[in-house]
Amino acid sequence: QGLVGVNVGRAQLIRLKCCSYGAGSSIPAPYDYFTTPDSYDGVPYSVLPRPQYDHDTLDDMIFLGKYGDAGVPLGYSGSPAAHFGDSPASAAAGGGQESMLGATSVVGALQAAARQDPVLGYRVLRVYSHDTAAYTQGLEYVPNRGAFLESTGQWGESQLREVDVDTGKVLRRVPLGREFFGEGCTSMDGKVYQLTWKEKTCLVYDATTFKPLKRLHYQTEGWGVTNDGAHLITSDGTSTVAFRDPETFQVLRSVDVHHVANGEVSPVKNVNELEYVRGEIWANIWHSDLIARISPVDGTVLGWIDLSNINPAGGKPPPGLAGEDVLNGIAWDGARDRLWVTGKTWGKLFEIELTRK
């Protein structure tokens, strides 16, 4: 079961030889691996399987990445392991099919080769129902619940929700006080953090019960929030992204999001809903069909994801908010590499796979 590793760009190439782990089994951990100072430590890169298999074992597999202390499940399309046999059946309200390598595998390949693509496209895998009354401000997939965490906005209508992935049914909800306009949300270490827009207040809940625990305060507007497992990462509608202490909400450091083209550096403003994907910060840009892939190190835009025409029908914005039914909401299932997007008052939520243009 010898492990042989060589560095490839900013990632790590590992070859497993002569193993006999079958579909659905796990690689026991901890296990040996090689690390490098410039690797994305702890970020699960997609598996790159051999073109053909003649048996159901992990024989001479090649995959990218380093995984944590838990065993890595095998045999699921888009998971941090090879694809074996049949993929889970499509439950799409509109069909689609499973991705063989995972929704964001193209990004893993770019990272491994230390390459940047200016713009990535998409392919819709499945279409799900989404509540048109949801003025979506934050969206996140919660693995241990197998459901979405969703935050909705508007004064007097804002809520924190748990939503069934397959049906779009709201499983539970907590209405916010009428003085609060809900914004982004994220779950970390047994707590849910929900930002508010102009009230400069972060509402903290117990992740299991949704019981309110405390309130944290900040000095800017609240727009998007995600986490990297150690810090809360927030946006405020400008080009600034802040890394915060989850206990105090104190800003520990910040980066200015910027795009470099032809030697010119331009700030990227209106940074909105956030998701932490493969060691990058992904951000909706308000009133845009683009998602920015942002370096958490210095705020450089590593590339864009163009979701133009994904939902030509738009949504059903409330009276007086025509044109505000914009793309807003990114959720990623890191274990199975599934990616979803939606928008404010959209009737659809899309599971997508990223593609090279």
C-alpha positions in Angstrom: 0.0 0.0 0.0 2.9 2.3 -0.7 2.1 6.0 -1.1 4.2 7.9 -3.5 3.7 11.7 -3.8 5.1 14.4 -5.9 4.3 18.1 -5.9 2.3 19.5 -8.8 2.0 23.2 -8.7 0.1 24.3 -5.6 -1.5 20.9 -5.1 -0.2 17.4 -4.4 -0.3 14.3 -6.6 -0.6 11.1 -4.7 -0.7 7.6 -6.2 -2.1 4.7 -4.2 -0.9 1.3 -5.4 -2.1 -2.3 -4.8 -5.0 -1.3 -2.5 -8.1 -3.3 -2.2 -10.7 -0.8 -1.0 -14.0 -1.5 -2.7 -16.9 0.7 -3.5 -18.5 2.3 -0.5 -15.6 1.5 1.8 -13.3 4.0 3.4 -9.6 4.8 3.3 -8.6 4.4 7.0 -7.1 7.5 8.5 -4.8 8.9 9.6 -2.6 7.8 6.8 0.7 8.9 5.4 0.9 11.7 3.0 3.4 14.2 1.7 2.8 17.9 2.4 4.3 21.1 0.9 4.4 24.6 2.3 2.5 25.9 -0.7 -0.2 23.2 -0.9 -3.8 24.0 0.0 -3.7 22.2 3.2 -6.9 20.4 4.0 -8.7 21.3 0.8 -10.2 18.3 -0.9 -9.3 18.3 -4.6 -11.3 16.2 -7.0 -10.3 12.7 -7.9 -8.9 12.1 -11.3 -9.8 8.4 -12.1 -8.2 6.3 -14.8 -10.3 6.2 -17.9 -11.3 2.5 -17.4 -11.7 0.0 -14.6 -12.0 -3.7 -14.9 -12.7 -4.4 -11.3 -14.1 -2.7 -8.2 -10.9 -1.9 -6.3 -8.8 1.1 -5.8 -5.9 -0.1 -7.9 -3.3 2.3 -9.0 -5.7 5.3 -8.4 -4.4 8.8 -8.9 -6.1 11.6 -7.0 -5.3 15.1 -5.9 -5.4 16.5 -2.5 -5.0 15.8 1.2 -7.9 14.8 3.4 -8.6 15.1 7.1 -8.6 12.6 9.8 -11.9 11.0 9.0 -12.1 8.1 6.5 -12.9 9.1 2.9 -15.9 7.4 1.5 -15.4 5.7 -1.9 -17.8 5.0 -4.7 -19.8 8.2 -5.0 -19.9 10.4 -8.1 -18.2 13.7 -7.3 -16.9 12.6 -3.9 -13.2 12.7 -2.8 -12.7 9.3 -4.4 -13.1 7.5 -7.7 -16.3 6.9 -9.5 -17.3 3.2 -9.2 -20.3 1.6 -10.8 -23.7 3.3 -10.8 -24.1 6.9 -9.7 -27.0 7.9 -7.4 -30.2 8.2 -9.3 -31.2 11.6 -10.6 -33.9 13.2 -8.5 -34.0 16.3 -10.7 -37.3 18.0 -11.4 -36.1 18.4 -14.9 -33.7 15.6 -15.2 -30.0 15.9 -15.6 -27.2 13.5 -14.7 -24.5 13.0 -12.1 -21.1 14.6 -12.8 -18.4 12.0 -13.2 -15.7 14.0 -11.5 -17.6 16.5 -9.5 -19.1 19.9 -10.1 -16.0 21.9 -9.4 -13.4 19.4 -10.6 -12.3 21.8 -13.4 -11.2 24.3 -10.6 -9.2 21.5 -8.9 -7.4 20.8 -12.2 -6.6 24.5 -12.6 -5.3 24.7 -9.1 -3.2 21.6 -9.6 -1.6 23.1 -12.7 -1.3 26.5 -11.1 -3.3 27.9 -13.9 -6.0 30.5 -14.1 -8.9 30.6 -16.5 -10.4 34.0 -17.0 -14.0 32.7 -17.3 -15.6 29.3 -16.6 -19.0 28.3 -17.9 -21.6 25.9 -16.5 -23.8 22.9 -17.3 -27.1 22.4 -15.5 -27.3 18.9 -13.9 -30.6 19.2 -12.0 -33.3 21.7 -11.4 -35.1 21.9 -8.0 -38.0 23.9 -6.7 -37.3 27.1 -4.8 -39.7 29.2 -2.8 -40.5 32.4 -4.8 -41.3 34.1 -1.5 -37.6 33.7 -0.5 -35.7 36.9 -1.0 -32.5 34.8 -0.8 -29.6 36.6 0.9 -27.6 33.6 2.1 -27.4 29.9 1.1 -25.3 27.0 2.5 -25.4 23.2 2.4 -25.2 21.7 5.9 -23.8 18.1 5.5 -24.8 16.7 8.9 -28.4 17.9 8.2 -28.4 17.0 4.5 -30.3 20.3 3.9 -29.8 23.9 3.0 -29.4 26.7 5.4 -31.1 29.8 3.9 -31.4 33.4 5.0 -34.0 35.6 3.5 -34.3 39.4 3.6 -36.8 42.3 3.7 -37.9 44.1 6.9 -40.8 42.3 8.5 -40.3 39.2 6.4 -36.7 38.0 7.1 -36.2 34.5 8.2 -33.6 31.8 8.9 -34.6 28.6 7.3 -33.7 24.9 6.9 -34.8 23.7 3.5 -35.1 20.2 2.0 -32.7 19.9 -1.0 -34.9 17.6 -3.1 -38.3 19.3 -2.6 -37.5 22.8 -1.6 -39.9 22.4 1.4 -39.1 24.6 4.3 -38.4 22.2 7.2 -38.2 24.9 9.9 -37.9 28.6 10.1 -37.2 31.4 12.6 -38.7 34.8 11.8 -36.4 37.8 12.6 -37.7 40.8 14.5 -39.3 43.4 12.3 -36.3 45.7 12.8 -34.0 43.3 11.1 -33.3 42.8 7.4 -31.7 39.4 7.0 -28.5 38.9 5.0 -25.9 36.1 4.6 -25.7 33.0 6.9 -23.2 30.3 7.7 -22.8 27.4 10.0 -19.7 26.6 12.0 -18.8 24.7 15.2 -22.4 24.1 16.1 -23.5 27.6 15.6 -25.3 29.5 12.9 -24.3 33.1 12.1 -26.8 35.3 10.3 -25.9 38.9 9.3 -28.3 41.8 9.1 -28.1 44.6 6.5 -28.0 48.0 8.2 -28.6 46.9 11.8 -24.9 46.0 12.3 -25.9 42.9 14.2 -25.0 39.3 13.7 -27.6 36.9 15.1 -26.1 33.7 16.5 -28.2 30.5 16.9 -27.7 26.9 18.1 -27.2 25.0 14.8 -29.3 22.0 16.0 -32.2 23.8 17.6 -32.1 27.3 16.0 -32.4 28.6 19.5 -31.0 32.2 19.6 -27.7 32.3 21.6 -26.4 35.8 21.4 -25.8 38.9 19.2 -22.5 40.2 17.9 -22.0 43.6 16.5 -20.0 45.2 13.7 -19.4 48.7 12.2 -20.3 48.1 8.5 -23.3 46.9 6.6 -23.8 43.2 6.5 -24.0 41.4 3.2 -22.4 37.9 2.8 -20.8 35.5 5.2 -19.0 32.1 4.9 -16.3 30.4 6.9 -13.0 28.6 6.4 -13.4 26.4 9.5 -11.6 28.8 11.7 -12.8 32.3 10.8 -16.0 34.0 9.7 -15.5 35.7 6.3 -17.8 38.6 5.6 -18.6 41.1 2.9 -20.2 44.5 3.2 -21.1 45.5 -0.4 -17.8 47.2 -1.0 -14.6 45.5 -2.3 -13.5 44.5 1.2 -13.7 41.0 2.6 -13.0 40.6 6.3 -11.8 37.6 8.3 -13.4 37.7 11.8 -13.1 36.0 15.1 -16.3 33.9 15.5 -16.5 34.6 19.2 -16.1 38.4 19.2 -16.7 39.3 15.5 -13.5 41.3 15.7 -11.8 41.8 12.3 -8.5 39.9 12.3 -7.5 40.9 8.8 -9.1 41.9 5.5 -8.4 41.8 1.8 -9.5 44.1 -1.0 -11.0 42.2 -3.9 -9.4 43.2 -7.1 -9.1 42.1 -10.7 -5.9 42.3 -12.7 -6.0 42.6 -16.5 -3.3 43.9 -18.8 -1.3 45.1 -15.9 -4.2 47.2 -14.6 -5.6 46.6 -11.1 -9.3 47.3 -10.6 -11.4 47.0 -7.4 -14.3 44.6 -7.5 -17.3 46.2 -5.7 -20.7 44.9 -4.7 -19.2 41.7 -3.3 -22.3 39.9 -2.0 -23.2 36.3 -0.9 -20.1 34.2 -0.2 -19.2 30.5 -0.2 -15.8 28.9 0.7 -14.9 26.4 -2.1 -11.6 24.5 -2.5 -9.7 27.0 -0.5 -11.1 30.0 -2.4 -13.8 32.5 -1.6 -16.6 32.5 -4.2 -18.8 35.6 -4.3 -21.9 36.7 -6.1 -21.5 40.2 -7.5 -24.7 42.1 -6.9 -26.7 42.8 -10.1 -24.3 40.5 -12.1 -24.5 37.0 -13.5 -20.9 36.5 -12.5 -19.4 34.6 -9.5 -15.9 35.8 -8.6 -13.3 33.2 -7.4 -11.3 35.1 -4.9 -7.9 34.4 -3.3 -8.2 34.5 0.5 -4.6 35.5 0.7 -4.7 38.8 -1.1 -8.1 39.3 -2.6 -7.0 38.7 -6.2 -9.8 37.5 -8.5 -8.5 34.1 -9.7 -11.2 33.8 -12.3 -14.9 34.2 -13.0 -17.9 31.9 -13.4 -20.4 33.2 -15.9 -23.9 32.1 -15.1 -25.6 34.1 -17.9 -29.0 32.8 -18.9 -29.2 30.2 -16.2 -32.7 31.5 -15.3 -34.2 33.6 -18.1 -37.6 33.6 -16.3 -36.1 35.5 -13.4 -38.0 35.6 -10.1 -41.1 37.2 -8.5 -39.7 40.3 -6.7 -42.0 42.1 -4.2 -43.8 45.3 -5.3 -41.4 48.2 -5.7 -38.4 45.9 -6.1 -38.5 45.3 -9.9 -35.1 44.2 -11.1 -34.0 42.9 -7.7 -34.6 39.2 -8.6 -30.9 38.8 -9.1 -28.6 35.8 -8.9 -27.7 35.4 -5.2 -27.0 32.1 -3.4 -24.1 29.6 -3.7 -24.0 26.3 -1.8 -21.3 23.6 -2.1 -21.3 20.1 -0.8 -17.6 19.5 -0.4 -17.8 15.8 0.4 -19.6 14.9 -2.8 -18.6 18.0 -4.8 -22.1 19.2 -5.6 -22.7 22.9 -6.4 -26.0 24.8 -6.3 -27.0 28.3 -7.2 -30.2 30.3 -7.0 -31.5 33.9 -6.8 -33.8 36.2 -5.0 -37.4 35.1 -5.4 -36.4 32.5 -8.0 -38.8 29.6 -8.4 -35.8 27.3 -9.3 -32.6 26.3 -7.7 -29.9 24.8 -10.0 -27.4 22.1 -9.4 -24.6 22.8 -11.9 -21.2 21.6 -13.1 -18.5 24.1 -14.1 -17.0 23.8 -17.6 -14.2 25.2 -19.5 -15.3 27.8 -22.1 
